[in-house]
């Protein structure tokens, strides 16, 4: 027929229209003039409007193979007259008699030849397609093999090559994060950057493939898929139109599923207008295509190479990360560490080693002979190093020289007392195959010894500040501090059935966690007293907020104890209970002891009261008890309940004590707030000698909120006693503590 002589691809369901009728029933359909009068011509009319053509007559015939199966449908349009003028219009050329029986017979005679040509053409087309796809696959594979070891660059290259290979509009590579049970991908942004996107395993099309390990191919139109609602929503928000999708699993060389390649929108062959987001949800002509079985086969082959490339890049990233960790570890070590190659040349050194050798942190020592930098007084370091580099015995491969004098060769000539270790770096499977040596210098000078000791009792920052002070300031001074005592409850009963090594292990684990809490708020570990801990805030260095630091430490210890007990219960071990007492007061701090042994500590009534409060916490059934001095220093930052006014042994003046509930930055429960409210009212009645009313408030707590509230039980008993035997007229509400 007439037109612009260009070829285009039309697709429609096999059971629709005249062609569909011929394909379904395998029968001839002959529509005479005028075709537009036939009710089946609606689809053709729309097509003619787009192409500018006009259909007058139509003959559609099925082309069958020898088995009677449909090979194709041949459609002939517009039977023309045997003769017509050269300039005649299409309408003038039309033979209005239409296609005849003779035309149909002629078609049947030529059908075998047509079928043979068609089948040969299809075979050639498929072979050509396979050849092109194979060439594209080889090119993509070669590109992956030439990619760098950078993971981000590898991921981008995999996505780009997959998109080109499959003629897809978009491609995404999702990697599986097993630890978080998620998939993640780097999505390119409009500004050239990339953003990491994460989705849970099993969610979305890619998530389902990651979970099942099976390929997922959704042909055009994806919007007809029952699970397409989320895709529609995302498309509407982003201005895109998803028409087809192919998700394929990616395995590494160990056959472990490591990711999913996701291809979106197979591009249709031909020239088409680009997609216009304003047309959504209408599908653009350029994407009215589907991924086929051949695409799956080639993508499967591509993914094998992609998996190898990704695994290689991930291994390289892991190695880089491990190297960085090793560098960080080397940098953080307080000991001087130097690694060499098998010739004794320096490969790496940390800042501590440079400092010991008299160099600045920024100086580069790599490539220098370590034997020319390390000078040991009275020792032969060069020979020791050579023994390690040619080690044949355990003695040569692991050398240790304590209390050596190191003479620095750098910018500053100084002497250091060091413990020196020289170890061979050898093959794990063959210790005689030595790659190099590791030199470790432990500075044991007086200052280093002192620092090491001090780090056990306070943070490194606090110790460094303390070393800057004059010695006389450590001799004795009166300071405003907060003292914290902590003790394990029922320790004797808990440990009497344990082995000695189990007791020591338990205490070490417990002390490790509790002391970390003290150091976190810059407290000083004063001493261990059996299973008890004494910590001081505000000494030896003054701290204006010492009470606040002590309170936060106590609450941190409470939280750490919960985590500690959870681990013990998981190991079928009994949980620990502790009591904590805090007092803020003026104490005397300084070095105390004999000439043979001294320790820096704090003494005084303020210290004693802190210890008494820790003991009394058990009596009141709470884990943290603070004094009124501590309470006044941070009352606006904490939730607390005034429990009692107590008179400690050796004193006559009562002191108010409080239960520390929590921080005001964290809300407390409604029932706890009610307990505090009723307890406060009960205490007011109690101090006003209205013991019957006080009993009502304390009873309400026990009946409605907490039948185990020990402080309410104590006051209930006191009220009953005072109703029978009223206190003296000079009674001020104080209660004597009998225990120390």
C-alpha positions in Angstrom: 0.0 0.0 0.0 0.9 3.6 0.1 2.4 5.5 3.0 5.8 6.6 4.3 7.4 3.2 3.4 8.7 2.8 7.0 8.3 -0.4 9.0 6.8 -0.3 12.5 5.9 -3.0 15.0 2.3 -3.5 16.1 1.4 -5.8 18.9 -2.1 -6.7 20.3 -3.7 -9.8 21.9 -3.9 -12.8 19.7 -7.7 -13.2 20.2 -8.7 -9.6 19.3 -9.6 -8.0 15.9 -9.9 -9.6 12.5 -6.3 -11.0 12.7 -7.1 -12.4 16.1 -10.2 -14.1 14.6 -8.2 -15.7 11.9 -5.5 -16.8 14.3 -8.0 -18.3 16.8 -10.3 -20.1 14.3 -7.7 -20.7 11.5 -10.1 -19.5 8.9 -10.1 -17.0 6.1 -11.8 -13.6 6.6 -12.7 -11.6 3.4 -14.2 -8.1 4.0 -15.5 -6.6 0.8 -15.8 -2.9 -0.1 -16.3 -0.7 2.0 -14.2 -2.2 4.8 -15.2 0.7 7.1 -18.8 -0.5 7.0 -17.8 -3.7 8.8 -18.3 -3.5 12.6 -14.9 -5.1 13.1 -13.1 -2.2 11.5 -12.8 0.1 14.6 -9.3 -0.9 15.4 -8.1 -0.5 11.8 -9.8 2.9 11.6 -7.7 4.2 14.5 -4.5 2.8 13.0 -5.3 4.4 9.6 -5.8 7.8 11.3 -2.3 7.5 12.7 -0.7 6.4 9.4 -2.8 8.5 7.0 -3.8 5.3 5.1 -7.3 4.2 4.0 -8.4 0.6 4.0 -11.2 -0.3 1.5 -11.0 -4.1 1.2 -9.3 -6.8 3.3 -8.3 -10.4 3.0 -6.8 -12.2 6.0 -5.6 -15.8 5.7 -4.0 -18.2 8.1 -0.6 -19.7 7.3 -0.3 -23.2 8.7 2.5 -25.7 8.9 2.3 -29.4 8.0 0.9 -30.3 11.4 -1.9 -27.7 11.0 -0.4 -25.3 13.6 -0.6 -21.6 13.0 2.7 -20.1 11.7 1.4 -16.6 10.8 -1.5 -14.6 9.6 -1.2 -12.9 6.2 -3.3 -9.8 5.8 -3.8 -8.3 2.3 -5.3 -4.8 2.0 -7.0 -3.0 -0.9 -7.4 -5.1 -4.1 -6.6 -2.8 -7.0 -7.8 -2.8 -10.6 -5.8 -4.5 -13.3 -5.3 -1.1 -15.0 -5.4 2.5 -13.8 -3.8 5.8 -14.7 -0.4 6.6 -13.2 -1.7 9.6 -11.2 -4.9 7.9 -10.0 -5.7 8.3 -6.3 -5.9 5.2 -4.1 -9.7 5.4 -4.2 -9.6 5.4 -8.0 -7.3 2.4 -8.0 -9.5 0.2 -5.8 -11.3 -2.8 -7.3 -14.6 -2.5 -5.6 -15.4 -6.2 -6.3 -12.8 -7.0 -3.6 -10.7 -10.1 -3.2 -12.1 -13.2 -5.0 -12.0 -17.0 -4.6 -9.3 -17.0 -7.3 -7.2 -14.8 -5.1 -7.6 -17.2 -2.2 -6.7 -20.2 -4.4 -3.6 -18.3 -5.6 -2.6 -17.7 -1.9 -3.0 -21.4 -1.1 -0.8 -22.4 -4.0 2.0 -20.0 -2.8 1.5 -20.8 1.0 4.2 -23.6 1.2 6.8 -21.3 -0.4 5.8 -18.5 1.9 5.9 -20.7 4.9 9.4 -21.9 4.0 10.7 -18.3 3.4 9.1 -17.1 6.7 10.5 -20.0 8.8 13.9 -19.4 7.2 13.7 -15.7 7.9 12.7 -16.3 11.5 15.6 -18.7 12.0 18.0 -16.2 10.5 16.5 -13.4 12.7 16.9 -15.5 15.8 20.4 -16.5 15.0 21.3 -12.8 14.2 19.7 -11.8 17.5 21.7 -14.4 19.4 24.9 -13.3 17.7 24.3 -9.7 18.5 23.4 -10.6 22.1 26.5 -12.8 22.4 28.7 -10.0 21.1 27.1 -7.6 23.6 27.6 -10.1 26.4 31.3 -10.6 25.5 31.8 -6.9 25.4 30.0 -6.4 28.8 32.0 -9.2 30.4 35.3 -7.8 29.1 34.3 -4.4 30.5 33.6 -6.0 33.9 37.0 -7.8 33.9 38.7 -4.5 33.1 36.9 -2.7 36.0 38.8 -1.4 39.0 38.7 -3.0 42.4 36.7 -0.1 43.8 33.3 -1.4 45.0 31.3 1.7 44.1 32.8 1.9 40.6 32.2 -1.8 40.1 28.5 -1.5 41.0 28.0 1.4 38.6 29.8 -0.5 35.8 27.6 -3.6 36.4 24.5 -1.5 36.2 25.5 0.4 33.1 26.7 -2.7 31.2 23.5 -4.6 32.1 21.3 -1.7 30.9 23.2 -1.6 27.6 23.2 -5.4 27.1 19.5 -5.8 27.7 18.4 -2.5 26.0 16.7 -1.5 29.2 15.8 2.1 30.2 16.9 1.6 33.8 19.0 -0.8 35.8 19.6 -1.3 39.5 21.9 -3.6 41.4 20.7 -4.6 44.8 23.2 -6.1 47.2 22.1 -8.3 50.1 23.1 -7.2 53.7 22.7 -10.4 55.6 23.4 -8.8 59.0 20.5 -6.3 58.7 18.3 -8.6 56.5 18.1 -5.9 53.9 18.9 -5.1 50.3 20.7 -1.9 49.4 21.6 0.0 46.2 23.3 3.2 45.1 20.8 5.2 43.2 22.2 7.9 40.9 20.8 11.4 41.5 20.2 14.3 39.1 23.3 16.2 40.4 25.6 13.3 39.6 25.8 12.0 43.2 24.4 8.8 44.4 22.1 8.0 47.4 21.9 4.7 49.3 18.5 3.1 49.3 17.6 0.2 51.6 14.6 -2.2 51.5 13.7 -5.2 53.7 14.3 -8.7 52.4 11.1 -10.0 50.8 9.6 -6.6 50.1 9.0 -5.5 46.5 9.9 -7.4 43.4 13.7 -7.3 44.0 13.1 -8.3 47.7 11.1 -11.4 46.7 13.8 -12.5 44.2 16.5 -12.0 47.0 14.3 -14.2 49.2 13.5 -17.0 46.7 16.6 -16.9 44.5 14.3 -17.3 41.5 14.2 -15.0 38.5 11.1 -12.8 38.0 10.1 -11.6 34.5 7.0 -9.3 34.4 6.1 -8.5 30.7 4.3 -5.4 29.4 2.1 -4.1 31.0 3.4 -4.4 34.6 0.5 -2.3 35.8 -1.7 -5.3 35.1 0.3 -7.3 37.6 -1.6 -7.9 41.0 1.4 -6.6 43.0 1.9 -3.4 41.0 0.3 -1.0 43.4 3.5 0.2 45.0 5.1 0.6 41.6 2.2 2.8 40.5 2.5 4.9 43.6 6.3 5.4 43.2 5.9 6.2 39.5 3.2 8.8 40.2 5.4 10.5 42.7 8.6 10.4 40.6 7.0 11.0 37.1 8.0 7.7 35.7 6.1 4.8 34.0 7.1 1.2 34.7 6.0 -1.1 31.8 8.1 -4.2 32.1 10.6 -5.6 34.6 13.3 -8.4 34.8 14.8 -9.3 38.2 17.6 -11.9 38.3 19.6 -13.3 41.2 23.4 -12.7 41.4 25.6 -15.4 42.9 29.2 -15.3 43.9 31.8 -18.0 43.0 30.7 -19.9 46.1 27.1 -20.1 44.9 26.0 -17.7 47.6 23.2 -15.3 46.7 24.8 -11.8 47.1 22.4 -9.6 45.1 19.7 -8.9 42.5 19.9 -7.2 39.1 16.7 -5.3 38.3 16.1 -4.1 34.7 13.2 -1.8 34.0 11.4 -1.1 30.7 12.7 -3.1 27.7 13.2 -0.6 24.9 11.1 -1.2 21.8 13.0 -1.3 18.4 12.5 1.8 16.3 12.4 5.5 16.6 9.8 6.7 19.1 9.0 9.9 21.0 10.6 10.0 24.4 8.4 9.4 27.4 6.4 12.4 28.6 5.6 12.3 32.4 2.5 14.3 31.7 1.0 11.3 29.9 1.0 9.1 33.1 -0.5 6.5 33.5 -0.6 6.0 29.7 2.3 3.7 28.6 4.6 5.3 26.0 5.1 3.5 22.7 8.9 3.3 23.2 8.4 0.9 26.2 5.6 -1.3 25.0 8.0 -4.3 24.9 8.9 -7.2 27.2 12.0 -9.1 28.3 12.0 -12.6 26.8 13.6 -15.9 27.5 16.7 -15.1 25.6 17.1 -12.0 27.7 16.9 -14.1 30.8 19.6 -16.5 29.5 22.0 -13.8 28.6 21.4 -11.9 31.8 22.0 -15.1 33.8 25.4 -15.5 32.0 26.1 -11.8 32.6 25.2 -12.1 36.3 27.8 -14.9 36.7 30.6 -12.5 35.7 29.0 -9.7 37.7 29.0 -11.8 40.8 32.7 -12.5 40.4 33.5 -8.8 39.8 31.4 -7.8 42.9 33.0 -10.5 45.1 36.4 -9.3 44.0 35.6 -5.7 44.7 34.0 -6.6 48.1 37.1 -8.6 49.1 39.3 -5.7 48.1 37.1 -3.3 50.2 37.3 -5.7 53.1 41.1 -5.8 52.8 41.2 -1.9 52.6 39.0 -1.8 55.7 41.2 -4.2 57.5 44.3 -2.3 56.6 42.7 0.9 57.9 41.8 -0.9 61.1 45.3 -2.1 61.5 46.6 1.5 60.9 44.2 2.8 63.5 45.1 0.1 65.9 48.8 0.9 65.3 48.2 4.6 65.8 46.2 4.0 69.1 48.8 1.8 70.7 50.8 3.5 73.5 53.8 1.2 72.8 56.1 2.1 70.0 55.6 -0.3 67.1 57.7 -0.7 63.9 57.2 -3.3 61.1 59.9 -4.0 58.6 60.3 -6.1 55.4 62.7 -9.0 55.2 65.7 -6.6 54.5 65.0 -4.6 57.7 63.5 -1.6 55.9 60.7 0.1 57.7 57.2 -0.5 56.3 55.1 1.2 58.9 55.5 2.9 62.3 53.2 4.5 64.8 53.5 7.9 66.4 54.6 6.4 69.8 57.6 4.8 68.1 58.5 8.1 66.3 58.3 9.9 69.6 60.6 7.4 71.3 63.1 7.7 68.5 63.0 11.5 68.7 61.0 12.3 65.6 57.9 14.3 65.0 54.5 12.5 64.2 54.5 13.9 60.6 58.0 12.6 59.8 58.2 9.7 57.3 60.5 6.8 58.3 59.3 4.3 55.7 62.1 2.8 53.6 64.8 3.6 56.2 66.8 0.8 57.8 65.4 0.3 61.4 68.9 -0.9 62.6 70.2 2.6 61.9 67.5 4.3 64.0 67.4 2.1 67.1 70.4 2.3 69.4 70.3 0.2 72.5 72.9 1.1 75.1 75.1 -2.0 75.7 73.1 -4.1 73.2 73.5 -5.2 69.6 70.1 -4.4 68.1 71.3 -5.0 64.5 72.3 -8.6 65.3 69.0 -9.2 67.2 67.1 -7.9 64.2 69.1 -10.1 61.8 68.4 -13.1 64.0 64.6 -12.4 63.7 64.8 -11.9 59.9 66.6 -15.3 59.4 64.9 -17.1 62.3 65.1 -20.9 62.3 64.2 -21.4 65.9 61.5 -20.1 68.4 64.2 -18.3 70.3 65.2 -16.2 67.3 61.7 -15.6 66.1 60.4 -14.3 69.5 63.0 -12.2 71.3 62.4 -10.1 74.5 64.9 -7.8 76.1 63.5 -6.1 79.3 64.8 -2.9 80.9 66.8 -1.6 77.9 68.1 1.9 77.5 67.0 3.4 74.2 69.2 6.3 73.0 67.1 8.4 70.5 68.9 9.1 67.2 66.4 11.7 65.9 66.0 15.5 66.4 66.2 15.2 70.2 68.8 13.0 71.8 67.1 11.5 74.8 67.2 8.2 76.7 64.2 6.0 77.5 63.9 2.9 79.5 62.0 0.3 77.4 61.1 -3.3 77.3 62.1 -4.4 73.8 60.4 -7.2 71.7 61.5 -8.3 68.3 59.2 -10.9 66.6 59.5 -12.5 63.2 56.6 -12.0 60.7 56.3 -15.4 59.1 54.0 -17.5 56.9 51.3 -19.1 59.1 51.8 -22.4 57.4 55.6 -22.3 57.3 57.3 -20.4 60.2 60.7 -20.6 58.5 59.4 -18.4 55.6 60.0 -15.0 57.2 58.5 -11.8 55.5 59.8 -9.3 58.0 60.0 -8.3 61.6 57.9 -6.5 64.2 59.7 -4.3 66.8 57.8 -3.3 69.9 59.2 -0.8 72.4 57.3 -0.4 75.7 58.3 2.8 77.5 58.7 2.0 81.2 60.2 5.3 82.3 59.0 6.7 85.7 56.4 8.9 84.1 55.1 6.0 82.0 54.9 3.8 85.1 53.0 6.5 86.9 50.6 7.0 84.0 49.9 3.3 83.6 49.0 3.1 87.3 46.8 6.2 87.3 44.9 5.0 84.2 43.6 2.2 86.4 41.9 4.6 88.7 40.8 7.5 86.4 40.3 8.4 82.8 43.4 9.1 80.7 42.3 12.8 80.3 42.0 13.2 84.1 45.4 11.6 84.7 47.1 13.8 82.2 45.7 16.9 83.9 46.7 15.6 87.3 50.3 15.1 86.2 50.5 18.8 85.4 49.8 19.7 89.0 52.6 20.4 91.6 53.4 17.6 93.9 52.4 19.5 97.0 48.8 19.7 95.8 48.6 15.9 96.2 49.8 16.1 99.8 46.5 17.0 101.4 43.7 19.4 100.7 40.0 20.0 101.7 37.7 19.7 98.8 34.0 19.8 97.9 33.3 16.4 96.4 30.6 13.8 95.9 31.4 10.3 97.2 29.7 7.2 95.7 29.6 3.9 97.4 28.3 0.7 95.7 28.0 -2.8 97.2 26.7 -6.2 96.0 23.8 -7.3 98.1 23.8 -10.8 99.5 27.4 -11.3 98.3 28.2 -14.0 100.9 25.2 -16.1 100.1 25.7 -15.6 96.4 29.4 -16.8 96.3 29.5 -19.5 99.0 28.4 -22.1 96.4 30.8 -20.9 93.7 34.3 -21.9 92.9 37.1 -19.4 93.7 37.8 -18.8 90.0 34.1 -18.3 89.2 33.9 -15.6 92.0 37.0 -13.8 90.7 35.6 -14.0 87.1 32.2 -12.6 88.1 33.8 -9.8 90.1 36.2 -8.8 87.3 33.3 -8.7 84.8 31.1 -6.7 87.2 33.9 -4.3 88.2 34.8 -3.7 84.5 31.3 -2.5 83.7 30.8 -0.4 86.8 34.2 1.3 86.6 33.6 2.2 83.0 30.4 4.0 84.2 32.5 5.9 86.7 35.1 6.9 84.1 32.4 7.9 81.7 31.4 10.8 84.0 35.1 11.6 84.9 35.0 10.1 88.4 38.0 8.7 90.2 38.1 5.1 91.4 39.2 5.5 95.0 39.4 1.9 96.0 37.8 -1.6 96.0 36.6 -2.8 99.4 36.0 -6.5 98.8 32.9 -6.5 96.6 32.3 -2.7 97.2 33.4 0.2 95.1 34.3 3.7 96.4 34.4 6.5 93.8 35.0 10.2 94.2 33.9 13.1 92.0 35.7 16.4 92.4 39.0 15.1 93.5 41.9 15.1 92.8 40.8 17.7 90.2 37.9 20.0 91.2 34.6 19.7 89.4 31.8 22.2 90.0 29.1 19.7 88.9 30.5 16.8 91.0 27.0 16.0 92.4 25.4 15.9 89.0 28.2 13.6 87.7 27.8 11.2 90.6 24.0 11.0 90.1 24.4 10.3 86.4 27.0 7.6 87.2 24.6 5.9 89.6 21.9 5.8 87.0 24.4 4.5 84.4 25.5 1.8 86.9 21.8 0.8 87.3 21.4 0.4 83.5 24.7 -1.5 83.1 23.6 -3.9 85.9 20.4 -4.7 84.0 22.5 -5.6 80.9 25.0 -7.5 83.0 22.2 -9.5 84.7 20.6 -10.3 81.4 23.8 -12.0 80.2 24.0 -13.9 83.5 20.4 -15.1 83.2 21.0 -16.2 79.7 23.9 -18.3 81.1 21.6 -19.7 83.8 23.4 -17.7 86.6 21.8 -15.8 89.4 21.5 -12.0 88.8 23.2 -9.5 91.1 21.6 -6.8 93.2 23.5 -3.7 94.3 23.0 -0.8 96.6 24.4 2.7 96.0 24.8 5.6 98.3 25.9 9.2 97.3 26.8 12.1 99.6 28.1 15.6 98.6 30.2 17.3 101.2 33.6 18.7 102.2 36.3 16.0 102.7 40.1 15.8 103.0 41.9 14.4 100.0 45.5 13.5 99.5 48.3 10.9 99.6 47.9 8.8 102.8 49.7 5.8 104.1 53.2 4.7 105.2 56.5 5.3 103.5 56.3 1.8 102.1 52.9 2.2 100.6 50.7 5.2 100.0 47.5 5.8 98.1 45.5 8.9 97.1 42.1 8.8 98.9 39.5 10.9 100.7 38.4 10.8 104.3 35.9 12.6 106.6 32.3 12.6 107.8 31.2 13.2 104.2 32.8 10.0 103.1 31.3 8.1 106.1 27.8 9.3 105.3 28.0 8.1 101.7 28.9 4.6 103.1 26.0 4.7 105.6 23.6 5.7 102.8 24.7 2.7 100.7 24.0 0.4 103.7 20.6 2.1 104.4 19.4 1.7 100.8 18.7 -2.0 101.6 16.6 -1.0 104.6 14.4 1.3 102.4 14.1 -1.2 99.6 15.7 1.0 96.9 18.9 0.7 94.9 20.1 4.3 95.0 20.0 6.6 98.1 21.3 10.2 98.0 21.8 12.8 100.7 20.0 16.2 100.9 23.3 17.9 99.9 23.4 15.9 96.7 19.7 16.4 96.1 19.9 20.2 96.5 22.7 20.3 93.9 20.6 18.8 91.2 17.0 18.7 92.3 15.8 20.4 89.1 17.3 17.6 87.0 16.2 14.5 88.7 13.1 12.6 89.9 13.5 11.8 93.6 11.4 10.7 96.6 12.3 12.1 100.0 12.3 9.0 102.1 13.2 9.9 105.6 15.2 12.1 108.0 17.9 9.9 109.5 20.5 10.2 112.3 23.6 8.3 111.5 25.8 6.7 114.2 28.0 9.3 116.0 25.8 12.3 114.9 22.9 14.1 116.5 21.5 16.1 113.7 19.1 14.4 111.2 19.8 14.3 107.5 17.1 14.0 104.8 17.7 11.1 102.4 16.1 10.6 99.0 15.5 7.7 96.6 16.9 8.5 93.2 14.2 7.6 90.7 15.6 8.9 87.4 16.4 11.9 85.2 13.7 14.5 84.5 14.8 14.3 80.9 13.2 10.9 80.9 9.5 10.7 82.0 8.5 8.3 84.8 5.5 6.0 84.9 2.1 7.2 86.1 2.1 4.7 89.0 5.6 5.8 90.2 4.4 9.4 90.1 1.4 8.4 92.2 3.6 6.7 94.7 5.8 9.8 95.1 2.6 11.9 95.6 1.0 9.8 98.2 4.4 9.2 100.0 5.0 13.0 100.2 1.5 13.5 101.7 2.1 10.7 104.1 5.5 12.2 105.2 3.8 15.6 105.8 1.2 14.0 108.0 3.9 12.0 109.7 6.0 15.0 110.5 2.9 16.9 111.8 2.2 13.9 114.2 -1.0 13.1 112.3 -0.1 9.4 112.3 -3.6 8.1 111.4 -3.8 10.2 108.3 -0.2 9.3 107.4 -1.1 5.6 107.7 -3.9 6.2 105.1 -1.4 7.5 102.5 1.2 4.8 103.1 -1.6 2.2 103.0 -2.8 3.5 99.7 0.6 3.0 98.2 0.8 -0.6 99.4 -2.8 -1.5 98.4 -3.0 0.3 95.1 0.5 0.6 93.6 3.2 -1.4 95.2 2.7 -3.9 98.0 6.4 -4.3 98.3 7.3 -0.6 98.8 9.6 -1.1 101.8 9.7 2.6 102.8 5.9 2.7 103.1 6.0 -0.5 105.2 8.6 1.1 107.6 6.6 4.2 108.0 3.4 2.3 108.5 5.0 0.4 111.4 6.4 3.6 112.9 2.9 5.2 112.7 1.4 2.3 114.5 4.0 2.5 117.2 3.6 6.3 117.6 -0.1 6.0 117.9 0.5 3.7 120.9 3.5 5.5 122.3 3.6 9.2 121.0 7.1 10.6 120.5 8.6 13.3 122.8 7.6 16.9 122.4 11.1 17.7 121.0 10.7 15.0 118.3 11.9 16.4 114.9 11.0 13.4 112.7 14.5 12.0 112.7 15.1 8.3 112.9 18.3 6.7 114.1 20.1 4.3 111.8 21.4 1.4 113.8 23.6 -0.1 111.1 27.0 1.4 110.2 
